[in-house]
């Protein structure tokens, strides 16, 4: 059913855009076949690795497939919008605009160009995004404290060793106090990704590097992956916490498992367990891959929640669709009952749909500031 669903936009494009073209029959058949084959990129991924989440094929092929697949989706959207506009005009005026060959060609060219721009934006090493978060009871010793959030790296054939090394180099150059990685680090097995994740060993910060699992870790043996991350020098937080100390002052850094864990027989997220034994009256920073439980976190006294998972909605204008599946949260900063939630657009994204238009990836430096008394939430 997964692959049939992705064939539907292709069939719509074939029926409404390709077939009405004034091309020779042989050309139309060839283009229709190419469109249909390109729509099955995820099937080829399954053939290459046994999983739609790990395309074990050359990087260039993955880039081409993402471009073609994205162009099909964009062209289907353009065609649907035109058809809806034509239907509205038909109902209102009794006639609809002519769909000329020039318009069809323009739509095709526009979709192909936008797909190329979107794929390029998706696979680049992300730019820096600075975020300042005010926390009411932040100790003076942590005023100006800097964290770097990485999330949704999806290290894979599309985001290989060279890309990972570039991210690590840029991250280390920021010289932050703490690095947190909020899930979905990989797509693939430990054996397939061994060299691609190796540069993570060089990631460092004064107070350490902490990591939680995302849903994609649960597709590829989360126990093995969390052990590998620990071997690379990162500290896993799975329904647990660490206390960061500076000149006697403290911060609690808590991390939970992913909501998908229960589906594969692993412990579900448990913030109560994560905070058990934590010092009282200390600001809590929570790492939770998915943002949808933010209200529950706020009710338990969390000051700042850092999440990812949504990839920012991928395309400007589609955020609300992604928000529906994520508790209403999709990109950027939210005030949730006095708690700050930051939903990161992602350091990268799933190679199965590598497209970004108006929703850029980010290397996110978060500076904590003490909120002045009387400052509104």
Secondary structure, DSSP 8 states (H G I E B T S, - for coil): -HHHHHHHHHHHHIIIIITTSSS-HHHHHHHHHHHHHHTTHHHHHHHHHSSTT---S-HHHHHHHHHHHHHHHHHHHHHHHHHHHHHHHHHHHS------HHHHHHHHHHHHHHHHHHHHHHHS---EEEEEEEETT--GGGTT-EEEEE----BSSSS-HHHHHHHHHHHHHT--SEEEEES--BSS-HHHHHHHHGGGGG---TT-EEEE--GGGGGS-HHHHHHHHHHTT-EE-SSEEEEEEETTEEEEEEE---GGGGGGTS----HHHHHTT--TT--EEEE-SSGGGHHHHHHTT-SEEEE-SSGGGSBTT-HHHHHHTTTT--SEEEEETTEEEEE---SS--GGG---BB----EEEEEEEE--TT---
